[in-house]
């Protein structure tokens, strides 16, 4: 779905989310960046957004991952 969002978005911001606990956050960020590159869209920034305290994780690794992507 990120590819479609990047292709449909004028320069601006995309909020990408993933709530699968088994997905490694660092690998997920690499996939976001690689997807943008493959679409020919430049990301001027990738900002990780931490979940609020009301979205706890038992093992200190919250399943919810969010990233604010600035698309040029």
C-alpha positions in Angstrom: 0.0 0.0 0.0 2.9 2.3 0.5 3.8 2.2 -3.2 0.3 3.3 -4.1 0.3 6.1 -1.5 3.7 7.4 -2.7 2.6 7.4 -6.3 -0.7 9.2 -5.5 0.8 11.8 -3.1 1.9 15.2 -4.2 5.0 16.5 -2.4 4.0 16.3 1.3 3.7 13.9 4.2 2.8 10.2 4.4 2.2 8.5 7.7 3.2 4.9 7.4 2.1 2.4 10.0 2.7 -1.3 10.8 1.3 -3.2 13.7 2.8 -6.7 13.2 4.9 -7.5 16.2 7.1 -9.9 14.3 8.3 -7.2 11.9 11.7 -5.7 13.0 11.4 -1.9 13.2 14.8 -1.3 11.5 14.0 -3.6 8.6 10.6 -2.0 8.2 12.3 1.4 7.9 14.7 0.0 5.3 11.7 -1.4 3.3 10.0 2.1 3.4 13.1 3.8 2.1 13.7 1.1 -0.6 10.0 1.3 -1.7 10.3 5.1 -2.2 13.5 4.7 -4.2 11.9 2.0 -6.4 8.9 4.4 -7.0 11.3 7.2 -8.0 10.1 9.3 -5.0 12.7 11.1 -2.9 12.2 11.2 0.9 13.7 14.3 2.4 13.1 12.9 5.9 12.0 9.8 7.8 10.9 10.4 11.3 10.0 7.6 13.7 6.8 8.3 15.7 6.8 6.4 19.0 3.5 5.0 20.2 1.8 6.8 23.2 1.8 5.3 26.6 -1.7 4.0 26.1 -0.4 1.5 23.5 1.9 -0.6 25.8 4.0 -3.6 24.9 4.7 -6.4 27.3 8.3 -6.9 26.1 9.3 -3.2 25.5 9.0 -3.8 21.8 5.6 -2.2 20.8 4.0 -3.9 17.8 2.8 -0.5 16.5 5.4 1.1 14.3 4.9 4.6 12.8 7.0 6.7 10.5 6.4 10.2 9.1 7.7 10.3 5.6 8.4 13.7 3.9 7.9 13.1 0.2 9.5 15.5 -2.3 
